[in-house]
């Protein structure tokens, strides 16, 4: 998939607000633009929407569009600011984080599989710039306590883990995973396995998953385990705590 370069057309697109280096980066923040869902039926309408966001953010004093890149429901991906230039997407942390946004409002549901695939491609490009795989989390997870936010939406725990997978999944595979998770959400087994957290819990749910022998792919195991415990996001675990886990 081709990433379309809009940096010559956005405010400070080729420079950023100021320069950053790969060594400063600690992660990738995933956002949603909370845009209404008009019909994007061509590259031209998508580009116009990206440039509208740029003008709006510039009017707020952001120095141009706040995100380094945008992914659209069509599966198209656009670079809106060079990776080596800071944007304005996580208050007081823009020197540390790259920002990628899903165009649309995902408060009540997940992005399209095509958009998820576009996000994966943008994350690959961001990691290439960084020279290493960067941790991925929603804006809300990176936000400092004095700048709380719900971005990228209340349902993000169901789809954000797909971006953390090592596999470069195509759209049919993403659709299959969504269908499987929907089925699990409406028909959970009555007795899920219970795990007592030990030292492996110091590495969070990833440590539990590895300790239990990786019973299924991470991108399926994590959202199911979150759902079983009623957690919107991965929690801090404590030794001796009992949690339900996906089989």
N, C-alpha and C positions, 0 to 999 in steps of 0.2 A: 504494500500500500504506500502511495506517495504522500508525503507531508508537504502541503502547499505553504510556501514561505511568504508571509505577509509583512515581514519586518520592515521592508522599505516603505510600507504604506501606513504603519502605525506610529503614534507619537513615541519618540525615543526607542523605536523598535530595534534599531541596529546598535544601540548603545546601552540601553537600560537607564535607570535613574542614576546608577553608578556601577562601576565594574565590580564583579566578584570573581573569585577563583574556585576551581573545583575543590581545593582543600578546605574551603570554608563550609561546604555543603554538608548538611546532616540528614536531609530527607527531601521527600516530594510530598507536597500538600495537594490533595484532590478537592476540588470545589464543584459546586453547581452554580450556574449563573442566575438561577431563579427567573429566567426569561420566560415570557409566555410562549406557548408552543405553536407558533405560526407554521405554515407549510413552507419548508425549505425545499424548493423543487429544482434548484440548480446551484452550481458553484457561485454564481453571481449573487443570489439571495443570501447565501451563507456568508460570503465575503462582506456584503453590505451590513449584515447583522454584526459581524465582528468589528467592523469599522464604527458602527453605532455605539457598541460597548466602549470602544477606544475613546470616542468623543465624550461620552458620558463620564467615564472615569477621569479623563483629563479635566473635565469641568469640576470634579470633586477635589482636584489638587493631587491626583495620584501620579501625575507625570505620564499619563497614557494608560492604555489597557493594563489592568492589574495582573493579568496572567501571562505566563510564557507561551501557553498553547491552549487551543480549544479543540474539543471533539464534538461533532454534531451527530444527531440521531441517524443521519444517512450513512455514517461510518467515515465521513471525511474528517481529516485532521489538518489543522492550520498552526503554523508557528507564528506567534504574534509578538514575540520578543526574544532576542538572542539569549541562549542559555547562560552566557557569561555576563549578563547585565541584570541587576536587581529590578524586580517589578514591585507591585504594592498589593499583596494578597493575604499576608498574615502579619498583623501589626507587631512591630518591633522585632520581627524575625525574618525579614525579607533578605537579609544578607546570608541566611543559613538555608533557605528553602527555595526549591523550584516549585512553581505553581501551574497546575494543569486543571482546566475546568471542563466539565460536562455541560454543554449548552442545553438549558431547560430547567424545569423545576422538578426535583426528585424527592420532594418532601414526603409524598405518599406512595411512591413506587420506584422501581429501578429504572435505569436507562435502558435503551434498546441494546440487544446483543451487538448490533453493528457499532454503536457508540462505545460499548465496553471494549470491543476489539480495537477501535481507534485509540482509546486511552492506553491500551497495552502498547501500541506502536509508539506513542508519544513517550511513554515511560522508558521504553527501550532506547529512544533517542536521548532522553535525559540522562540515563545511566551511561551511555556512551560518552557524553560530555563529561560526566563526573569521573569516569574511569573506574567505576565500581557500581554494584547494585546498591541503590539508596533505599532506606526504609520508606514505606508508603503508608500514609495515614490521611484521614480526612482533616479538613481545616479545623474542625472542632477539637481534634486531638492535639494539634500543634499550637492552638491558641493559648496565650498566657491567661491566667485567671482573671485579670482585669479587662480582658477583651473576649468574653464568652460568645459563642456562636453555635447554631444548630447545623451549619453547613458541613457536609453536603446532603443533608436531609435525614429524617428520622429512620429511614429504611436502609441506610448505608451499610449496616452490618451484613445485610443479605447479599450485597454485590461487591463491596470493596475488596473482600478476600480474593476475588477472581483476579484482581490486579497484582496480587502478591504471589501468584503462582509462577513457578519457573517455566511452565509450559506456555508456549505461544499458541493459544487456542484460537481456532477459527470460529466464525459465527454459528455454524450448526452445533458445534460442541458447547458453546455458551448457552444456546437455546436449550440444549438437552439438560444442562446443569440447572437452569432456571426451572424447567419442568419438573425435574426430580425434587428440587427444594420445595416447590409448590405442593407436590404430592406429600412430602414429609410434613409440611406445615399443617396439612389437613388430615393426616393420618399418622400420628406418632405412636410407636409401640408403647404399651402401658408400663413396661418395666425396662427403662434404659439402664445400661450398666452404670454403676456408681464407682467413682475413683476417689481414693483418699490421697490428697496431695502430700507429696514428700519433697525432697530437695529438688526434684526435677521441676517443681512448680516455680522455682526461682527464675526459670526461663519462660514463665507464663504458659499459655495454652500450647504453644509450640513444644515446650518441654514435655507436657503431658502426652501430646500426640506422638512424639518420638519414643517416649517411655513405653507407650502401649503398642509399639511396633508398627506405627503408621498404618492403622487398620483400613484406611481408605485415603484417597487423595486429599491433601490439605485443603484445597479449595472447596471440597464437599464437607469434610469433617468439621471445619471451623464453624460455618454458619449453622450446621445442625446442632453442634454443641452449644452455641450461643442461644439458639432457639429453645433447646431443652431446659436451659437454666433461666430463661427470661432475661438474658443480658443483651442490651443494645450494642455494647462494645466489649472487647476482651477486658476482663477485670484484673486487678492485682490479686494474686492467689496467696494463701497462707498455709503453712504446713499444718496438717491435720484436718484441713477443710475437706468436706465431702461434696463432690460435684457430679452431676450426670454427664455422661459422655456419649458421643456417637459410637455405635458398635463398629 
